[in-house]
Amino acid sequence: MNRLDKLFHPFIKTHDKDNWYGYTSPRMNFFNDTQFGDTVAIPDVPFGTGFLVANRVGTMDIPHIHDGAHNFFVFTGANLDRIFEAEFEVGFCIGDSAQSMEIYHITKPSIVCAPAGVFHGPVYFKKVVRGLNTMLFYVGTTNGRVYPRVNENGTEEWLYEKEGTFSRPCIKDESKLCTFCGLCFTDPNQTDEDVVKYMEPFYKNASAAGKYKHCILELRRDEHKLGDAVMNPRCVFKGNADMKNTGMQFSINIVTKPCVLGDAEPVSNGQIAEFLWFSGCDVVEPWDSFDAEIEVMLGEDPNHMAPVTFTEPGVIAVPPGTWRSTVTVKRLGKPVCFIPFYTQDKPRYKLTQKIADGEKVLVYNDETTIKNPTAGDELYLQIKR
């Protein structure tokens, strides 16, 4: 195994959601979410994410805020290779207070931003056809939570939870502390009518101010130039260009046959890390729906590139300054979901090794100087044309 193999992180089958009746288990998550002890944590990565897939009508979470992190929710159907055809409905609660939040209804692939310090939750999975996927992103210094509650004197008090600690009492037994077991999120015995009844107070007290409508955005369709092996259009989020004051950006690419993405010349992005996520297209069965062999060329410098090859779902984390060239889908039994992810959208530059007059030279380019992007430039630029 070469040293660069460590840059590939297979998704761990996380079973901590077994008690969350109404959700698929296991689920995929990675990076900084070590709250439950068995997830993939990558040092110095300032965000966490994963798939949380509801398979029945229900709700997720109670009103709360994150003190130091912007929380993003990306909602899609269960089949990412038919992302624009999915049927689902989400009622998302967000607002200035836990007592009166705005409720937005989402029926198309969309992203929702809950800024740090803004109340959000519950998330109401109002219509579910087989599976309703939520990709959760925490981008910031902490995903610690603050919960309001009314104490025995009738006044509001606040409970603060740091990562890995729970200070609020168990909803089922107030003599115990919450362990986030999930039993209060969805009860195996509850009916769809019970869920509707639970949501009634939120609708009764809902605000119509529209203050947070800018926090909900339908993901756009993007006609790419990556070749006919990748479905067109793809689904993209362009960061600050699409939603002000957001830094991350990503695209959801569905690869349908063996191909080579990118150019053969090694490229290095010296400013920000690049995360290359690969999974099956069926988020209900993200491992069973993955049937591929993929190779990514990586190196410490352009003259010493080596393949990192994998046959299971996972993510390649490419640190700033590390060199990368082609992404080669060598074998493909089923379509693969490929999500390049960047934590910020500041202008990027790249160094590319090319051959000029028989000699190897390094060429500098930034986003403004690439006028006629090649397939490799298209992968590099991703969604910023």
RAJO-V647655 format. One record per residue. SS is DSSP state (h for helix, s for strand, l for the rest). OMEGA is omega in whole degrees, 0 to 359 (none if undefined). Layout:
# RAJO-V647655
[[SS | OMEGA] [SS | OMEGA]]
This chain:
# RAJO-V647655
[[l | 177] [l | 187] [h | 182] [h | 177] [h | 181] [h | 178] [h | 174] [s | 181] [s | 178] [s | 177] [l | 177] [s | 176] [s | 185] [s | 184] [l | 183] [l | 181] [l | 182] [l | 180] [l | 182] [l | 179] [l | 183] [l | 177] [s | 177] [l | 176] [l | 4] [l | 178] [s | 177] [s | 168] [s | 187] [s | 178] [s | 196] [l | 182] [l | 180] [l | 185] [l | 184] [l | 166] [l | 185] [l | 180] [l | 181] [s | 178] [l | 179] [l | 183] [l | 174] [l | 175] [l | 190] [l | 177] [s | 175] [s | 181] [s | 178] [s | 177] [s | 170] [s | 191] [s | 175] [s | 178] [l | 173] [l | 177] [l | 180] [s | 180] [s | 177] [s | 172] [l | 178] [l | 183] [l | 179] [s | 173] [s | 170] [s | 188] [l | 185] [l | 184] [s | 167] [s | 182] [s | 180] [s | 176] [s | 174] [s | 184] [s | 175] [s | 171] [s | 186] [l | 185] [s | 184] [h | 177] [h | 172] [h | 192] [l | 182] [l | 182] [l | 188] [l | 174] [l | 176] [s | 174] [s | 178] [s | 170] [s | 185] [s | 181] [s | 180] [s | 181] [s | 184] [l | 181] [l | 179] [l | 184] [l | 183] [l | 181] [l | 171] [s | 179] [s | 180] [s | 182] [s | 188] [s | 181] [l | 179] [l | 176] [l | 190] [s | 172] [s | 177] [s | 176] [s | 171] [s | 184] [l | 176] [l | 178] [l | 180] [l | 179] [s | 172] [s | 184] [s | 3] [s | 168] [s | 186] [s | 176] [s | 191] [s | 178] [s | 182] [s | 175] [l | 183] [l | 181] [l | 177] [s | 189] [s | 171] [s | 172] [s | 183] [s | 176] [s | 171] [s | 183] [s | 180] [s | 186] [l | 183] [l | 170] [l | 173] [l | 186] [s | 173] [s | 180] [s | 172] [s | 171] [s | 177] [s | 183] [l | 185] [l | 177] [l | 178] [l | 178] [l | 183] [s | 173] [s | 187] [s | 177] [s | 181] [s | 177] [s | 170] [l | 179] [l | 175] [l | 178] [l | 179] [l | 183] [l | 181] [l | 180] [s | 176] [l | 180] [l | 181] [l | 182] [l | 187] [l | 177] [l | 181] [l | 176] [s | 178] [l | 174] [l | 180] [l | 182] [l | 176] [l | 184] [l | 179] [l | 180] [l | 178] [l | 180] [l | 180] [l | 183] [l | 183] [l | 178] [l | 176] [h | 179] [h | 177] [h | 179] [h | 178] [h | 180] [h | 179] [h | 183] [h | 184] [h | 180] [h | 179] [h | 179] [h | 181] [h | 184] [l | 186] [l | 175] [l | 177] [l | 186] [l | 181] [l | 184] [l | 187] [l | 180] [h | 179] [h | 181] [h | 180] [s | 183] [s | 174] [s | 179] [l | 187] [s | 172] [s | 183] [s | 175] [l | 186] [l | 179] [l | 182] [l | 180] [l | 187] [l | 176] [l | 180] [s | 183] [l | 175] [l | 356] [l | 172] [s | 183] [s | 186] [s | 169] [s | 188] [l | 175] [h | 186] [h | 178] [h | 180] [l | 183] [l | 186] [l | 176] [l | 172] [l | 185] [l | 187] [l | 175] [s | 183] [s | 171] [s | 178] [s | 184] [s | 179] [s | 181] [s | 188] [l | 178] [l | 179] [l | 184] [s | 173] [s | 179] [s | 182] [l | 180] [l | 182] [l | 181] [l | 178] [l | 179] [s | 178] [s | 175] [l | 187] [l | 188] [l | 186] [l | 178] [l | 178] [s | 180] [s | 183] [s | 185] [s | 178] [s | 178] [s | 170] [s | 182] [l | 180] [s | 185] [h | 173] [h | 179] [h | 187] [l | 176] [l | 181] [l | 180] [l | 178] [l | 180] [l | 186] [s | 169] [s | 187] [s | 181] [s | 177] [s | 180] [s | 182] [s | 178] [s | 175] [l | 175] [l | 188] [l | 181] [l | 182] [l | 179] [s | 180] [s | 180] [s | 168] [s | 188] [s | 180] [s | 181] [l | 180] [l | 181] [l | 179] [s | 182] [s | 171] [s | 178] [s | 183] [s | 182] [l | 175] [l | 179] [l | 175] [l | 183] [s | 177] [s | 172] [s | 190] [s | 166] [s | 185] [s | 172] [s | 188] [s | 179] [s | 182] [s | 176] [l | 178] [l | 178] [l | 181] [s | 173] [s | 181] [s | 182] [s | 169] [s | 188] [s | 177] [s | 184] [l | 181] [l | 185] [l | 177] [l | 183] [l | 182] [l | 171] [s | 177] [s | 170] [s | 180] [s | 175] [s | 179] [s | 177] [s | 179] [s | 181] [l | 176] [l | 181] [s | 177] [s | 178] [s | 176] [s | 182] [s | 179] [s | 174] [s | 168] [s | 187] [l | 184] [l | 184] [l | 178] [l | 186] [l | 180] [l | 188] [l | 171] [l | 176] [h | 178] [h | 177] [h | 180] [h | 177] [h | 179] [h | 180] [h | 179] [l | 189] [l | 183] [l | 176] [l | none]]
